[in-house]
């Protein structure tokens, strides 16, 4: 089922309703206390909280790449892509 608002494909009516409610609605049930941001779920909160980390950003160790990220997961995805 294609979302009429963003054309993402959902596997069921239930997932389409969740897509519309969470991605296109005002419902963001998870809150980041340090910055008062609101997020859709705990996975997004976990990734977001890493941006508050005081340590240096994660960086690609391939010579000449220069890719950096505040989240380790994003760096891992970069390695898989590249």
Secondary structure, 3 states (H helix, E strand, C coil): CECCCCCCECCCHHHHHHHHHHHHCCCCCEECCCCCCEECCHHHHHHHHHHHCCCCCEECCCCCCCCEECCHHHHHHHHHHC
